[in-house]
Amino acid sequence: MERKTGSFASQLFGNLCILWRRCVFAVLSAGPVPNHIAFIMDGNRRYAKKRNMAEGDGHKAGFSALMSMLRYCYELGVKYVTVYAFSIDNFKRQPKEVQFLMDLMQEKIEELLREESIINEYGIRLHFIGNLQLLTGPVRAAMEKAMRVTAHNIQRVLLLCVAYTSRDEIAHAVQGSCKDKLNEVQALKEGKISNGMISIIDEDPNRNGIYMLNQHSCKDNLSASNVFSSNSVLKGAKDGKERDSFFVHTDQEHRSNCQETEIISCNGVIASSEEKRYKQGELSSNLINIEKNMYMAVAPDPDILIRTSGEMRLSNFLLWQTSTCPLYAPAALWPEIGLWNLVWAVLSFQRHHSYLEKKKKQS
C-alpha cells in the first residue's frame, strides 16, 4: 500500500513539474526563441571529485544532464542543439580514461537509437561533427549507423562534436576549398565547363603594353606625317590653299586616330580597375567556399553558447561560428545544470536580441 501511495505521489509531482515547465516556456515563447544553442559540457570530472565518485560516474551523470537539457531545449522550440562532447586534445589524457570514454560513447549512441529514446520522441536527426577518422572503428561504425538511421528526421537536430577542435575544422575547410578550386581549374582546362557556367578573368600583363605601343605608333605616324608634309613642301604644290588644306586634314586624321587609341588605352585602365573589384568579390566568394566546407555547415551559427563551471573560455570550440554569439557561463558544473540555467540564458538572449541582430547584419 505504501509503495502504491509513493508511486502515485511521485507521478503526480512529475506531472506538476511538466505542467509548470510548459507554463515557463509559454512565457519565454512570447519573445524571440533561439534557433540554435551550443553547449560546452565542462565539469564532469570535478563533479565526480566533489562527490567522491569515480571519474566514469561523473561522465555518466553528465550524459543524464545532457538528456534533460535536450528535452528542455526541444520543448522550448529550439531546433538545433550542439554539444562539445570530446575534443581532439582529450586524446592526451590517460589511455585508460580515453578508452572508457570511447566505450561509454558507443554504449550511449546505441541507447539513443532505442525506440523509447528521446531521439524518436522528438524526431531528432543526429550529426557527429569532427575528424571522425581519429576514433576507433567500433565507435565510428556506431556513429555512421546513428546518422544513417536518423537521416529521415527533420523536426530537431542534435550535433555532437567528437574528435573536434575549431582549428582542425578551419584547416579542413581551407583544404577542401582549395581542392574544389583546383578541380574547377582542371575541369576548365579540359573543356568540361562551358563558358556560360564559369567566367574567369585572367590578367594579361602585356595588354596595357600593347595599347601603349599603339599610342606610341600613333605618335610615330604623326611624326611621319610631319616629315611627309615637309617633303611635300620641298616638292612644291600648285595651289597653296590645297596644300594647307591637305596638311590640316592629314594632321586631324592622325590626331583622331591617336584619340581613339588613347580611349582604348583608358578602357584598358578601366578594365584593370574592374579586375580589382573582381578580386574583392572573389575574396568574399572564397570565404563562402570555406564556410561550405566547414564541419558545421549542416547548421546555422549558434544564437547562444553556454559553458558550465563558470569558465569564460571557448576552448577551441566554434571559433568561426560564434563571432556574434553571446556566452553564458553559469557556475554550475555540467551534471548540475538545470532548467533555470537555460531560462536565464534565454532571457539574456532576448534582452540583447536587437543588438545581436544588428551586429549580425554588420558582419
C-alpha positions in Angstrom: 0.0 0.0 0.0 2.8 2.4 0.9 4.6 1.7 -2.4 1.5 2.4 -4.4 1.0 5.7 -2.5 4.6 6.7 -3.0 4.5 5.8 -6.7 1.3 7.9 -7.1 2.8 10.9 -5.3 5.9 10.7 -7.4 3.9 10.5 -10.6 1.7 13.4 -9.6 4.8 15.5 -8.7 6.3 14.7 -12.1 3.2 15.8 -13.9 3.1 19.0 -11.9 6.7 19.7 -12.9 6.0 19.2 -16.5 3.0 21.5 -16.4 5.0 24.2 -14.6 7.8 23.8 -17.1 5.4 24.3 -20.0 4.0 27.4 -18.4 7.5 28.8 -18.1 8.3 28.0 -21.8 5.0 29.6 -22.9 6.1 32.9 -21.2 9.5 32.7 -22.8 7.9 32.0 -26.2 6.4 35.5 -26.1 9.8 36.8 -27.0 12.4 35.6 -29.6 13.3 32.0 -29.1 16.9 31.0 -30.1 17.1 28.7 -33.1 20.4 27.1 -32.1 22.0 26.6 -28.7 25.6 25.3 -28.2 26.9 23.7 -25.0 30.4 23.2 -23.7 29.9 20.4 -21.2 32.6 21.3 -18.7 32.9 19.9 -15.1 32.2 16.1 -15.2 35.5 15.1 -13.6 35.3 17.9 -11.0 31.7 16.9 -10.2 32.9 13.3 -9.6 35.8 14.5 -7.4 33.5 16.9 -5.5 31.2 13.9 -4.6 33.9 11.4 -4.1 32.8 9.4 -7.1 34.8 7.6 -9.8 35.6 9.7 -12.9 33.5 7.4 -15.0 30.4 8.1 -12.8 30.9 11.8 -13.4 30.7 11.3 -17.2 27.6 9.1 -16.8 26.0 11.9 -14.7 26.9 14.3 -17.5 25.1 12.2 -20.0 21.9 12.2 -17.9 22.2 16.0 -17.6 22.5 16.2 -21.4 19.3 14.2 -21.9 17.4 16.6 -19.5 18.8 19.7 -21.3 17.9 18.3 -24.7 14.3 17.8 -23.5 14.1 21.4 -22.2 15.5 22.9 -25.4 13.2 21.0 -27.7 10.2 21.7 -25.6 11.1 25.4 -25.7 11.2 25.2 -29.5 14.9 25.2 -30.2 15.6 23.3 -33.4 19.4 22.9 -33.3 21.5 21.8 -30.3 25.3 21.4 -30.5 27.4 19.9 -27.7 31.1 19.7 -27.3 31.4 16.0 -26.4 35.1 15.2 -27.0 38.0 17.4 -28.1 41.0 16.2 -30.1 43.0 17.5 -27.1 41.2 14.9 -24.9 43.3 12.2 -26.6 46.2 13.4 -24.5 44.5 12.1 -21.3 45.4 8.8 -19.8 44.8 5.9 -22.2 42.5 4.2 -19.7 40.2 7.2 -19.4 40.2 7.7 -23.2 39.2 4.1 -23.7 36.5 4.4 -21.1 35.0 7.4 -22.8 35.1 5.6 -26.2 33.2 2.7 -24.7 30.7 4.9 -22.9 30.2 6.9 -26.1 29.4 3.7 -28.1 27.1 2.5 -25.4 25.1 5.8 -25.2 24.8 6.0 -29.0 23.2 2.6 -29.1 21.0 3.6 -26.2 19.8 6.7 -28.2 18.7 4.5 -31.1 16.2 2.6 -29.0 12.5 3.0 -29.7 11.6 4.7 -26.5 14.6 7.2 -26.5 14.4 11.0 -26.8 15.6 10.7 -30.4 12.4 9.0 -31.6 10.2 11.0 -29.2 11.2 14.4 -30.7 12.2 13.2 -34.2 15.9 14.2 -33.8 18.4 13.9 -36.5 22.0 13.1 -35.3 25.1 14.6 -36.8 28.6 13.7 -35.5 30.9 16.6 -36.2 34.7 16.4 -36.2 37.6 14.4 -37.6 35.9 11.0 -37.1 38.9 9.2 -38.6 40.7 9.7 -35.3 38.1 7.5 -33.5 38.2 3.7 -33.1 36.5 1.5 -35.6 33.5 0.4 -33.5 32.7 3.9 -32.3 32.9 5.3 -35.8 30.7 2.5 -37.1 28.1 3.2 -34.3 28.1 6.9 -35.3 27.7 6.2 -39.0 24.7 3.9 -38.2 23.1 6.6 -36.0 23.4 9.2 -38.7 22.0 6.8 -41.3 19.1 5.7 -39.1 18.0 9.3 -38.1 18.6 10.8 -41.6 14.8 11.0 -42.2 14.1 13.0 -39.0 13.6 16.7 -39.8 11.9 18.2 -36.7 15.0 18.6 -34.5 18.8 18.4 -34.9 21.5 17.3 -32.5 25.1 17.9 -33.4 27.7 16.0 -31.3 31.2 17.4 -31.7 33.5 14.5 -31.3 37.3 14.5 -32.1 36.8 18.1 -32.8 38.7 21.4 -32.5 37.8 24.6 -34.3 41.4 24.9 -35.7 41.1 21.5 -37.2 37.8 22.4 -38.7 39.1 25.6 -40.3 42.2 23.8 -41.6 39.9 21.1 -43.1 37.7 23.8 -44.7 40.6 25.6 -46.3 42.0 22.4 -47.7 38.5 21.5 -49.1 38.1 24.9 -50.6 41.5 24.7 -52.3 40.7 21.3 -53.6 37.4 22.5 -55.1 39.1 25.4 -56.8 41.8 23.1 -58.2 39.1 20.8 -59.6 37.4 23.7 -61.2 40.6 24.9 -62.9 41.4 21.4 -64.1 37.9 20.9 -65.5 38.1 24.3 -67.2 41.4 23.4 -68.8 39.9 20.1 -70.1 37.0 22.0 -71.6 34.4 20.2 -69.4 32.8 23.5 -68.2 31.1 25.8 -70.7 31.9 29.5 -70.8 28.4 30.3 -69.7 28.8 28.5 -66.4 32.0 29.9 -65.1 33.6 33.3 -66.1 37.2 33.8 -65.2 39.2 36.9 -65.8 42.8 36.3 -66.4 45.3 39.1 -66.0 47.3 39.9 -69.1 50.3 41.9 -68.2 51.1 42.7 -71.8 47.6 44.1 -72.6 48.3 47.7 -71.5 51.7 47.4 -73.1 50.0 46.7 -76.4 47.8 49.8 -76.1 50.8 51.9 -75.1 52.6 50.6 -78.2 49.6 51.7 -80.3 49.8 55.0 -78.7 53.5 55.4 -79.4 52.9 54.2 -83.0 50.3 56.9 -83.3 52.8 59.5 -82.3 55.2 58.0 -84.8 52.7 58.2 -87.5 52.1 61.8 -86.6 55.8 62.5 -86.9 55.9 60.6 -90.1 53.1 62.8 -91.4 55.0 65.9 -90.5 58.0 64.6 -92.4 55.7 63.8 -95.3 54.4 67.3 -95.1 57.9 68.8 -95.2 58.8 66.7 -98.2 55.7 67.9 -99.9 56.7 71.5 -99.4 60.1 70.8 -101.0 58.4 69.2 -104.0 56.0 72.1 -104.2 52.4 72.3 -104.8 50.5 74.3 -107.4 47.8 75.6 -105.1 48.9 76.9 -101.7 45.4 76.6 -100.3 45.0 73.0 -101.4 48.4 72.2 -99.8 47.4 73.8 -96.4 44.0 72.0 -96.6 45.7 68.7 -97.2 48.1 69.2 -94.3 45.3 70.1 -91.9 43.2 67.2 -93.0 46.1 64.8 -92.6 47.0 66.1 -89.2 43.4 66.0 -88.0 43.0 62.4 -89.2 46.1 61.2 -87.4 45.1 63.1 -84.2 41.7 61.5 -84.4 43.4 58.1 -84.6 45.5 59.0 -81.6 42.4 59.9 -79.6 40.8 56.7 -80.5 43.9 54.8 -79.4 44.0 56.7 -76.1 40.3 55.9 -75.5 41.2 52.2 -76.0 44.1 52.6 -73.5 41.7 54.2 -71.0 39.4 51.3 -71.4 42.3 49.1 -70.5 42.8 51.0 -67.3 39.1 50.7 -66.5 39.3 47.0 -67.2 42.2 46.8 -64.7 40.1 48.5 -62.0 37.3 46.1 -62.8 39.7 43.3 -62.1 40.5 44.8 -58.7 36.8 44.8 -57.9 36.5 41.3 -59.2 39.3 40.2 -56.9 37.5 41.8 -53.9 34.4 39.9 -54.9 36.4 36.7 -55.2 37.6 37.2 -51.6 34.0 37.1 -50.4 33.4 34.1 -52.7 36.4 32.3 -51.1 35.0 32.9 -47.6 31.7 31.4 -48.7 33.5 28.4 -50.2 35.4 27.9 -46.9 32.1 28.0 -44.9 30.7 25.4 -47.2 33.5 23.0 -46.3 33.1 23.5 -42.6 32.1 20.5 -40.5 29.3 22.8 -39.1 27.9 23.7 -42.5 24.9 21.5 -41.7 23.6 24.0 -39.2 23.3 27.8 -38.8 25.5 29.7 -36.4 24.6 29.4 -32.7 22.5 32.0 -31.1 23.7 31.2 -27.6 26.8 29.5 -26.3 26.5 28.0 -22.8 29.6 26.9 -20.9 29.2 25.4 -17.4 31.6 25.6 -14.4 31.9 29.4 -14.7 34.7 29.3 -17.3 34.7 32.2 -19.9 36.9 30.3 -22.4 35.8 28.9 -25.8 38.5 26.1 -25.6 38.9 25.9 -29.4 35.2 25.4 -29.9 33.2 27.0 -32.8 35.7 29.9 -33.1 34.5 30.7 -36.7 30.7 30.5 -35.9 30.5 32.4 -32.6 31.7 35.9 -33.6 28.3 37.5 -32.7 27.2 34.8 -30.3 26.7 35.7 -26.5 28.5 33.5 -24.0 26.6 32.5 -20.8 28.7 30.8 -18.2 26.8 29.6 -15.1 28.9 28.5 -12.1 27.2 25.1 -12.0 29.2 22.1 -13.2 27.7 20.3 -16.2 26.0 17.4 -14.3 24.5 20.1 -12.0 23.0 22.2 -14.8 19.2 22.7 -14.6 16.2 24.3 -16.1 16.8 27.7 -14.5 20.3 27.9 -16.1 18.6 27.6 -19.5 15.9 30.1 -18.6 18.4 32.7 -17.6 20.4 32.2 -20.8 17.3 32.6 -23.0 16.2 35.7 -21.0 19.7 37.3 -21.5 19.5 36.4 -25.2 16.1 38.1 -25.5 17.2 41.2 -23.7 20.1 41.7 -26.2 18.4 40.3 -29.3 18.0 43.6 -31.2 21.7 44.5 -30.6 22.8 41.0 -31.6 20.8 41.1 -34.8 22.3 44.4 -35.7 25.8 43.0 -35.2 25.0 40.0 -37.4 23.9 42.3 -40.3 27.1 44.3 -40.0 29.4 41.3 -40.0 
